[in-house]
Amino acid sequence: MSLEATRSILTDLIAFPTVSADSNLTLIDYAAERLSHSGARVFLMKDATGLKANLFASIGPDCDGGIVLSGHTDVVPADESEWQSDPFSAREADGLIYGRGACDMKGFIAAALAMAPDYASLNLKRPIHFAFTYDEEVGCLGGQQLVSELARRGIKPSVAIIGEPTDMRIIEGHKGCYEYTTEFIGLEGHASNPDLGVNAIEYAVRYIGRLLEIGGELRQSTPSSPFTPPWTTIQTGRIEGGKARNVIAGHCAVEWEMRPVRGADVDYVKRRIATYCEEVLLPAMRAVSPSACIHTHVVGEIDGLEPVTDNEARAIVSALTGATTADVVSFGTEAGLFQKLGISTVVCGPGSIDQAHKPDEFISCTQLKACLDMLSGLKQRLTT
């Protein structure tokens, strides 16, 4: 399939404003139609709202051992005032294609869709699968549903290539990403007598302070790792609570995350912060209001991608791209979900992560061509 066709598909994909807060169904329907037209077996799985869906499609024999090409369809928001052009209308200049999601990660999806007719024209001995998910940017929600459904249906690919923007470098490892919202329910009252209320914001601040202390402990105790930074990190991204300056805040919510380099750190953080709540914060809150409480909601707990010695996916992509080394990164992907399912997995895709989530996001046609070359090289692997 030509680069021109890929650029045309990418233009179509960018025009679908699939911000995580909104539906991705128009893009999914578009992809399903293209894949079905190529003879793929397609099934969709919707979320609880019915407004978002994953797509999984297969070309070739209905057997184990296939190769998955996977990408997420959602994008982060775009403030049009910060862009040189409409973020949801592709603009090409000097060999670069601009638009929200151009590199993260509709460029890879466009290349995969462009290759589908080529795969379908072959006498495949090994199936090729397409996995397009929703809500990766807000907790890999679609990816979690997808791998559960694959396990339920007994679909057992052996290799997965996650096409996140890596400049076509092979990524064999990354940290996990564990995301939470912790709610504090206190007791409202008049600010003139704060001792008669339970200020949820103040307890949330103490909670955040303890998270920072635990993060410092991990920084000192984590053994050397190949990641940057090499330790498990904890970060608070958002805090919201209160009604007015003169009202004791009865509610506050803290959104936070940790990115562990090892599984033991996850248990350590959970244990330490739970102990602090049970032994320090809650007794003080309930001394004033017995109904005061702290609830932590899991947004997503996504395992990292663990580097392994025997990695079929790495060997295949290395042979196709000519890369002789594999790297690790600190940003998260859905790769760990596939690896946990027993699938040999790497991350490799067109474009640079440096452009992701920024105004005037772009991908170069050179990177798209390199991706097409890799995906075209898969044809031999699928027919022998």
Protein Blocks (a to p, Z undefined) as FASTA:
>chain_A
ZZklmmmmmmmmmmpccbfkbcfklmmmmmmmmmmmnopacdddddfkopaccddddedj
ddehiacddddfbdcdddfklpcbdfkbccdeehiacdehklmcmkmmmmmmmmmmmmmm
pccfbdcdddddehklnoommmmmmmmmmmmnopacfbdcdfbdehhpacfbdcdddddd
dddddddddfklmmlpccfklmmmmmmmmmmmmmmmmmmmmccdfbdcfbdcdddfbdce
djbfklccfbdcdddddddfbfklmmmmmmmmmmmmmmmmmmmmmmmmmmbccddddfbd
cddddddfblfklmmmmmmnopabdcddfbdcfklmmmmnopacddddedjfklgopahi
acdfklmmmmmmmmmmmmmmmmZZ
